[in-house]
Amino acid sequence: MPEGHSVHRLARQFGDVFTGEQLAVSSPQGRFVRGAALLDGHTLTGSTAHGKHLFLAFGHGLALHVHLGLYGAWDFGGDAGFRGASSIGAPRKVGEREIFDDGASAEPAPYSGPPAPVGAVRVRLAGVHGWADLRGATTCEVVTEAEAAAVLARLGPDPLRNLPGDRDSFVAAVRARRTPIAALLMDQKVIAGVGNVYRAELLFRQGLDPWLPGRSLSAAAARELWDDSVAVMSDGVRDGRIITTPPDCWAGLAAGGHRGQLPAPDESHFVYRRQGLDCRNCGTPVALTDLGARKLYWCPSCQR
């Protein structure tokens, strides 16, 4: 499932390429015809992400609310002036696989409008210079401002928004529960946007036992965990990938690379999907188990 940094990248991309435009909204698949009709012909006024939820606001007070879930994805395209990721969302492999067209590889073809939809396109948004197609999302609905506010009220603080009071709210929520910290990090009511990759990597970076009850975590340690989530997820927004290892773990540097480069996928994480491999810090084999119906990766030595 795409994690919070990908959804924030989506919000930024919609803001960059569609804000202020009157959009044609349709449902080629046919499953969202009524919703599309409510938005068709109206102007996109803003795009907001909170955790894994995306809200596209239109000028008449309605918004498109999307949660990609496990299988959802947006595809984008357009003319030479339409820049950004060509796709964001599932399916995922290790790390993020967003693809960019910088216009350097080939002369762009003349743009005469969106191509014919391919596959089960739930929603298509089309503007003057480009289009966006949504497939496979868990949630795709038109909501009022009050309904959007109700969704946000059910979510915990988002490290990528990091609003005043968010860190204190996170610390209080964690320290009020006996639930293992590894489960709390996946609870979107405690912290919004963290998924399985960030969960494993944050716990390793902070040296935390995944089964430590939240109430046993000191306030100082909880604050450090929040601050680290802000830092690594902000890096994810910038890089378009989840990278939690420092440059000295990247083979490219030893081969004459430079710190502006990004690592190979198998160098990007400390423990995620590295079960059985040596811990990068201590050499102990990385462990794998299930917690809350999700795979949990950790180092039994570094995370005691």
N, C-alpha and C positions, 0 to 999 in steps of 0.2 A: 504494500500500500504506500503510495506517495506520502512522504512525511511533510511536516509543516513548512519547511523551506521551499519545497516545490510549489505549494499552494500560494505562498507569498510571491514567488516568481511569476506565477500565473496572474495574480492580481496586478503586479507591476506591468506585465506585458499587456493586459487588457487596458490598463490606464494609458500606456504609451501609444497604443495603436488605434484605440476605438473611442476614448473619452471625447465627448463633444460631438460625436457623429450620430446621425439618425440611422438606425440599423434595421435591416430587413431580417426578421427572425422567423425561422420556419422549422418544421420537424419532418425531414425527409422520411424517417422511419415510420412516422405516423402515431407514435406513442405519446407525443407531447403537443398535439395540434392545438388544444385549448390554451395551454400555457403560452405557446408561441404566439397565438393570436393576441394575447393580452399585452405582449411586449413589442410586437411588430410595428415598425414605423416610429418608434419612440427613441429619444436620445439617451445614450449612455452617459451618465453624469459622474460615475465613480465606481471603483472596484476596491473591495476590501477583503482581506484574509484574516481569519482568526482560527488558529490551529489548522485543522484539515478542512475547514469550511470556507467556501468562496461565495461572496455576495457581489453581484453586478447590479448596481442601482441605476434606475431609469428615471427620467425627469417627471413622470406622472405619479411617482410615489411607490411604484412596485419594484421588486428586485428579483433577479434570478439567483436562487440558492442552489449550490452544487457541492456535493461531497463525492469525490471520485471513488472511494472505497477501494476494493482490491483490483477492479478491472477497468475503472474509468480512465479516460485520456482525452485531452484536447489536441487537435491537429490544427495548424495554422498555415496560411499561405497568402500570397498576394503579389503586388507589383514590386518594382525595384525599391520603392520607398517604404515598403512594409518589412520592418526588420524585427528580428527576435527568434526565439526558439521555434522550430518547425513542429515540435510535439512535446508535450509534458504530460506525464501520467504513466499508467500501467501499459504493458507489462514491464516489470522491473527485473534487472539482474543485479549483481553487486554494484552498488553505487548508482548514480544518476546517469541517464543516457539521453540527455537533451541534445538535439542536433541544431546547429546554427548555420544559417546561410549568410555569409558576409559579402556575397556578391563577387568574390574574387575568383571563384572556380570556373564560372562560365557566364556568358552574357545572358541576363535574364530574358525570358520570353515575354513578348507583349502581353499585358494583362487585359483581358476582356471580361472579367468577372469570374466567380468561383467555378471550379470544374463540377461535373456531375457528381453527386454524392456516391461514395463507395461504401458498401456495408451498412450496418445499422446505425446511422447517424441520428441520434436522439434530437439534437438541436443544432441548427446552423445559424450563426450570426454573420451577416455580410455588410461591409461598409464600402466606402468609395475605393479604398486601396487594398482591401484584403478580406479574409474570411476566417472563421474559426468553427470547427466541427467538434461536437461532444459525442463520445460513445461510451456505453457501459457504466455510467455513473450509478452509484448506490442511491444518491439523492439528486433529484432534478425537479425543482418546483418553483413556482412563482409565489412570492410572499410579500406581505405588506411590511411597512416599517416596524409595526408593532410585533408582527410575527418574527421578523429578523431579530429584533431585540430579545424576544423570548428564547430563541435558539442560543444567542450569545450569553444570556443569563444562566444557561445550563452548563456552560463551559468554564473551565478553570482559566487562569491567566496564561497568556501566550508569551513565551520568551522573546519572540520576534517583534512584539509590540512593546513589551517591557514598560508598561505604564506605571506611573507613581502608585505605590502600594501593591503592585503585583508580586514582588519578591516576598513581602510580608505575608500576603495571602497564601502563597505557595508554602512557606515555612509553617504557617499555622495549620494548613490542611494536612501536611505530611506528619507533623508531630502530634496530631490529634488521633492518629490511626495506629492500630496494631498490625495492619497489613504489611507484608514485606515491601521494602522500598522498590524492588523490581516491579511489583504489581502496581504500586502507586504511580510510577512514572508512565505507565500505560493507561492510566485512568484519566480520560480527557476532562473530567470534572476537577482534577487536581492540577494538571498541567496540560495545556492544549498544544498539540502539534508534534509531540514526541511519539515516535513509533519504535519498532523493534530494533532498528539499527542504532538510533540515537540512545535508546535505553541501555543497550549493552555497552556502548562506547563511553557514555557518561559515567556509568557505574565503575568501569575499569579506570577511567582517568581520575576518578575521585577515590579509588581504592576502597570501594564500599562492597561489603558482603551483600549479594542480592537478596538474601533472606532476612536481613536486618529489619526488625519492625520499625515503621516510621517513627513511632513515639520514642524509640531508642536513639534516634539521630539527634545530635546536638543542634541547637539553633545555628551555631556558626557553620557546622558542616552542611546544613540544609541551605544556608545562604550561599555557600561556595558551590553547591550543586546547581542552584539556580543560575548563578553567575556564569558557570561553565556552559550551561545549556544556552544562555544568551550568546556566548562567544562562538561556540561551534556551529550553532544553527545559523548565526549571521554569516559565518564563513560559507555555509551551504548555499545561502541566497546568492552570495557573491560568485561562488565557483560553479554553481549548478550541479554539485555533487556533494555527497557526504564524505568529508575527509577529516579524520580525527587524529591522524598521526603527524608528528613534526617532520620537517624536511630531512632530518638526519636519518630517518627510516626509509628514505626513498633512494633506490638504487641509482636513479638518474644523476643524483648529485655526485656520487662516487665516480660516475662515468663522465664527469665534466659538465653535468647539468647546472642549472642555476635556480635560485629560489623562486623565480617567477613561474617555474614550470609546475604542473600538477602531476601527482604520482600515478602509477599504474593502479588499476582497481585492486590488485592483490597486495598493494602496499598502503592502501588508504585507511585501513582499520586495525585496531589493536586486537580485538577478539571476535568481532562479528564474522560468522562463517569461516572461522579459523579453527574449528574443533579438531583436536588431535595434533595440531601444529604447535611448535614451541612458542610460549609467551615471548613477546618482543622484549620484555623487561627482565624476566627471571629464568626463562627456559622451560618452565613447567608446561606440560601439554594443556592447551585450552580445552575446557570442558563444555559439554552441551547437555542440556536437559530441557524439560518442558515446564513452564510455569504459566498458569492461566491460559492454557491452550495455545501458547506461543513458544517458539524456541528461544531458549536463553543461553547465551554464551558468556563465559567468565573464566578468570584465572583463579584456581583454587588457592594459589599461594599469595598472589598480590591482593586478593579481595577477601581477606579473612576478617 
